[in-house]
């Protein structure tokens, strides 16, 4: 699938860390995805409902909202329940991995996230050609 075809796929990235957010956004845009970047967990649900992304990349720990709460809310809403979620976090502790997956995430990635690995994981989750 070409980069132009990926552009039809919007990814919502939610992370309060501006450097991480910009790095991930750049990697995804370079791979041809459209990106909605959200740096405030409190407004994440509203923005995700507005942009209707193909996938949500969600930071687990944010000062204004917990990523697990956001994931659970997305999965509880019939309008967003089918959107796949990948959690990424600075923690690689087993309890965080388990609770992230229990909240509805399909994948868990530790920060810093390698851009190439992230794109591969997203393509895998969305069942896109590599």
Buried (B, 14 or more C-beta within 10 A) or exposed (E): EEEEEBEEBBBBBBBBBEEBBBBBBEBBBEBBBBBBBBBBBEBBBEBBBEBEBBBBBBBBBBEEBBBBBBBBBBBEEEEBEEBBBBBBBEBEEEEBBEBBBEBBBEBBBBBEBEBEEBBBBBBEBBEBEE
